[in-house]
Amino acid sequence: MKLAAKFFLLVGVLFAGVLCGINLAEKGIQRIEGASDQPLKGFYVKKVEDGRFEVEVLGKQIISEQSFSDVKATGENWVSQLGNKMRNWVVAITRNMMEWIMDKL
């Protein structure tokens, strides 16, 4: 009986914590984006002539300085290549470890 009471008390406290967390997150979202009954969008993007873009973010208008069509794709740099190699290494080791554990079971 004591174990069941402790279990239900723990579940109740965790449930109340989840509800308080959801409520706090919703208040934070409303503080940043505004109330949900307002028709104002957080941002609006529209294309302007010559490949330049005009963006409106929370009521402030921002115009791009450089045309996006002028920017060239440079490919991967050495940091991203190193990151991709490390990711592949971690994935391969994890996969081999899991296969070894599954074979032992």
Secondary structure per residue as TSV (DSSP state, phi and psi in degrees):
chain	resnum	aa	ss	phi	psi
A	1	M	-	360.0	-41.1
A	2	K	H	-66.1	-37.5
A	3	L	H	-65.0	-42.3
A	4	A	H	-64.6	-40.2
A	5	A	H	-65.3	-42.4
A	6	K	H	-63.3	-41.2
A	7	F	H	-62.5	-48.8
A	8	F	H	-67.9	-32.4
A	9	L	H	-66.8	-42.3
A	10	L	H	-63.4	-45.2
A	11	V	H	-62.4	-40.3
A	12	G	H	-64.3	-42.8
A	13	V	H	-65.5	-43.5
A	14	L	H	-63.6	-40.0
A	15	F	H	-64.1	-43.4
A	16	A	H	-63.7	-38.3
A	17	G	H	-64.1	-40.2
A	18	V	H	-64.3	-43.2
A	19	L	H	-64.5	-41.5
A	20	C	H	-64.7	-38.5
A	21	G	H	-65.6	-41.8
A	22	I	H	-63.5	-42.2
A	23	N	H	-63.9	-43.6
A	24	L	H	-63.8	-41.6
A	25	A	H	-64.3	-41.0
A	26	E	H	-63.9	-40.0
A	27	K	H	-64.6	-39.5
A	28	G	H	-64.8	-41.1
A	29	I	H	-63.9	-42.1
A	30	Q	H	-66.9	-33.6
A	31	R	H	-67.3	-36.5
A	32	I	H	-80.8	-48.4
A	33	E	H	-91.0	-15.8
A	34	G	-	96.7	169.9
A	35	A	-	-64.6	151.3
A	36	S	T	-72.0	-16.9
A	37	D	T	-82.9	-5.4
A	38	Q	-	-84.1	134.9
A	39	P	-	-78.7	-2.3
A	40	L	-	-69.4	130.6
A	41	K	-	-84.2	156.9
A	42	G	S	-67.5	-39.4
A	43	F	E	-151.3	156.6
A	44	Y	E	-141.6	131.0
A	45	V	E	-118.3	132.5
A	46	K	E	-138.7	148.4
A	47	K	E	-85.5	137.3
A	48	V	-	-114.2	163.9
A	49	E	G	-59.4	161.4
A	50	D	G	63.2	26.3
A	51	G	G	75.0	4.7
A	52	R	-	-88.7	148.7
A	53	F	E	-114.2	148.2
A	54	E	E	-118.8	126.4
A	55	V	E	-124.3	137.4
A	56	E	E	-114.7	116.1
A	57	V	E	-117.1	114.9
A	58	L	T	48.3	44.1
A	59	G	T	89.5	-13.4
A	60	K	E	-96.5	133.8
A	61	Q	E	-95.6	130.2
A	62	I	E	-125.0	131.2
A	63	I	E	-114.2	133.2
A	64	S	-	-68.1	144.8
A	65	E	S	-84.4	-39.4
A	66	Q	S	-113.3	142.2
A	67	S	-	-71.4	137.3
A	68	F	G	-69.4	-23.8
A	69	S	G	-74.2	-18.8
A	70	D	G	-81.8	-18.4
A	71	V	-	-78.3	129.2
A	72	K	-	-97.3	145.2
A	73	A	-	-77.4	122.3
A	74	T	-	-97.4	-9.9
A	75	G	-	85.9	-163.6
A	76	E	-	-85.3	143.7
A	77	N	-	-96.3	178.8
A	78	W	H	-69.1	-27.6
A	79	V	H	-69.4	-43.8
A	80	S	H	-69.2	-35.1
A	81	Q	H	-63.8	-43.2
A	82	L	H	-63.0	-42.3
A	83	G	H	-62.6	-42.0
A	84	N	H	-65.9	-39.0
A	85	K	H	-65.9	-41.6
A	86	M	H	-64.0	-40.1
A	87	R	H	-62.3	-47.0
A	88	N	H	-61.3	-38.1
A	89	W	H	-64.7	-46.0
A	90	V	H	-64.9	-41.6
A	91	V	H	-63.7	-43.5
A	92	A	H	-64.6	-44.4
A	93	I	H	-64.1	-43.1
A	94	T	H	-63.6	-43.5
A	95	R	H	-62.7	-44.6
A	96	N	H	-64.6	-38.9
A	97	M	H	-64.1	-43.7
A	98	M	H	-65.5	-39.2
A	99	E	H	-64.2	-39.6
A	100	W	H	-65.3	-41.8
A	101	I	H	-64.7	-42.2
A	102	M	H	-66.2	-34.8
A	103	D	H	-67.9	-36.1
A	104	K	H	-72.3	-26.9
A	105	L	-	-79.8	360.0
